[in-house]
């Protein structure tokens, strides 16, 4: 967004561009919200260690091993979230997303196309990346499938990537027994059902809403929290979250 214009229009202090300083300090600029995930886990007295798993356009996970005030937070982007499924639905129907995964549930996964897509992904994507972008993924491999079969195949493809990368992440941080899911993708029952079959059996997937936290608004609330930390000159990103060289203060502040 245009922080300077917003300042002129609102006559308010504006804090924006949260990722720039992190990138200049060697970070990937994302995931940027783990410090807020740690805060809500502390406030709600959630048993640690725990994984907060956000399924937006891109999926990211935060592993929290200590309360707010400690630096025991670890995060990374894991792959596509809703981006592939949403693009498919929007390009092939009048809908904007697959509500509850119902369209995918009526289709059949094309195993040949799925296997080819997984092979292409494994050859093309650097799995050591901390951050992904929606442009890292595309739906072209599903071309020619029916609406339902394309949704089913893309949902299975998404779940396979997330399941593999979550399992690797958990191997790096043992004793994780609970995933709390937030973001719009937590409502896609087909995606979560497929994902649950691809992660270690000891790990339970729960909706974060069970802790009286609205899973629709965590990421937006996080940026308000990041703004306050930026205003107080407190770091918002860390070597274990974005890969930056040292804890980094974030947003640019425009005064009246």
N, C-alpha and C positions, 0 to 999 in steps of 0.2 A: 504493500500500500504506500501511498504518498503521505508520509508523516508530516511534512512541512505544510502541505495543503490542508490536512486534517487539523493541524494546529491553528491555521488561519481561520478555518471555518468554525471551529469549536471554541476557540479562545481558551483552550485547556492545555496543560502539559501533555505532551505526547511521547510515548516510549515505543519505539518500533525497531525494525531491522535487528532482531535478536541474534541472528546467526553470523553476521559479518565478522565480529571480533574473534569468534571461535575459529572460523576458517583461517583468519590471519594468524591464529596461534596454533596452526597445524591440525585443527579438527575438521571433521566432515560437516559440521553445522547441524547434525541430527544424529540420533534422536535428541531433542532439546527439552523434553518434558519430564525426564526421570526424577529430577529433584522434587517435583510436585507429586509424583507417584509415591515417593518416599514419605512425603508429608502426610498424605491421606492414609497411608498404611500405618503411620505412627498415631495419627488422630483417632483412627478407628480400632486401634489396638489389635491389628491383624497379626496373627502368628507368623513369625519370621523363621526361616527365609520364605519368601513368597515371590511369585512372578506375576507382574501386571502386564497383560498382553493386549495391546491396542490394535484393533483391526479397522483401520481407516482405508484410504486409497492404497497406502503401503502399510504393512504390518510391522510393528516394533514391539520389543519385549524389554521390560526392566526387571532385573532380579534385585530384590532388596534384602540385605542381610543384616542391616542395622538401622536404628531409628534416625529420624532427622537430627542433624548435628554431626553424624558420622559420615564418612565417605564410602560406606559399604553399599554402593549402588553400582550396578553393571548393566549396560544396555547395548542394544544394536538393532538395526533394521533386519528383518528376517526374509522379506520378499514381498510379493504382491498381497494385498488384502482384498479390497473390493474392486480394484481398478479394472482387472480383466473381465470379471463377471459383469460389472456395470457397463463397460464399453460394449460388450456383446449384446446385452439386453437393449441398450439404447440404439444400437445400429440395426437391430433385427426385430424390434417391436415398438409399440407405443409407450412402453413402460420405461422408467428410469433406473430400476434396479430389480433384482429378483427377491420379491417380498417373502421373507422367511425361507428362501431357498426352494419355494414350491415349484418353480419352473424346472429347476435342475432335478427335483425329485421325480418329475414325470419323464425324464429323459434317460438315455443309456450312455454310459461313458464309452467313447470309441477308444479301445485299448491300443490300437495301432498308432493312432494320432497322438494319444497321450504319451506313449513310449518315445515317439519321435520328438515330441515337444520337450520331454524331460532330458533327452540326449542333447538337444540343441541348447537347452538352458545350461546343462553341466559344462558344455564346451565354451559357452559364451560369457557366462557370468563369473566374475571374480568373487568367490564366496568369502574371502577375507575382508570384503568391503564392510565398513561400519554403517554406511548410509546408502539407500537405494532411492531411485526416482521412478515415477510411473513410466517414464520414457525408456526404462530399462527392460520393459516387458511389452509384448504386443499380442494380439489375438489372431494374427493372420493364419496360424496353423489350424484354426478351427473352421476356416472358410469352407463352405459347402455343406456343413452339418445343419440339421434342423435347429430351430430355436431351442428346443428342449435338450437335444443331444449336445449341442454346443455349450449350453449352460452347465450340463452335467460334466462334460469333459473339462471345461475351464475350472469348475469348482473342484474337481478331483486333482487337477494340475496344481491349483493354488494350495490345496490341503497337503499335497505331497511335498511341495517346497517348504511350507511352513513346518510340517511335521519333522522333516529331516533337519532343518536348521534349528528348531526348538530342541530336538534331541541332542544335537551337538552342543548347543548352548548349555543345556542341563548337565551334560557330561563334564563341562568345564566348571560347573558350579553345582556340586552334588547336594543331596538332601532336599531338593525342591519337590514338594508333594502337592502343591496347589497352584493352579493358574487362575487368575481373576481376569475375565475378559471384559473389555470396554470397547467403545466405538460402535459404529453402525453395523459392522460385520458380525457383532455378537448376536444379532437377531437372525442371522442366516443359519437355520437349523441344519440344512444339508452340509454346509461347510464345517460346522462344529462337529457334526456326527462323523464325517470323514476324518477330520483332524484327530478326534479322540482315539481313532484306531491306529494312528501313526506315531503316537508319543508313548513314552514308557508307561507301563500299566500302573505304576505307583502314583502317577500324577493325575489329580482330579481337576477337571475344568469346571469352574463356577462363574456365574454372572456376577460382576462386581456389585450390581444392584442389591445383592443379598446383604451387603454391608451398609445399606441405606446411603449408597452413593449413586447418583444418576449417571449411568454409563454413557449417556448421550453428550454430556457436557464437560467431561474430564479434561479433554484437550483444550477447550476454549477457556475453562477456568484456569488451566495451567498457565496460559499466557498472561492472565492478570497477575498471577503469583510471580511469574518471571519479571513482569514489569516492576513490581514492588521491590524484588531483589535487586534489579538493575538500578532503581532509584536510590536504594540504600548501599549501592556499590558492593553488593555481595555476588559471588560467582553463581552462574546458572548452568555451566557445563564443566565437565571434568574429564580427566584422561580416561576414566573407565566408562564414560558415557558416549563421548563423541570422538575420542582419540586425540584431543587437544594436548599440547605439551604440559600445561599446568591449568589449575582451576581458573576459569575465565569469566569475567563480568561481561554481560551481554549487550542489552539494547542501547540504542542511541536516544538521548533525551533532548527534546526541544521544549524550551521554556517559553512562557508567554512573552 
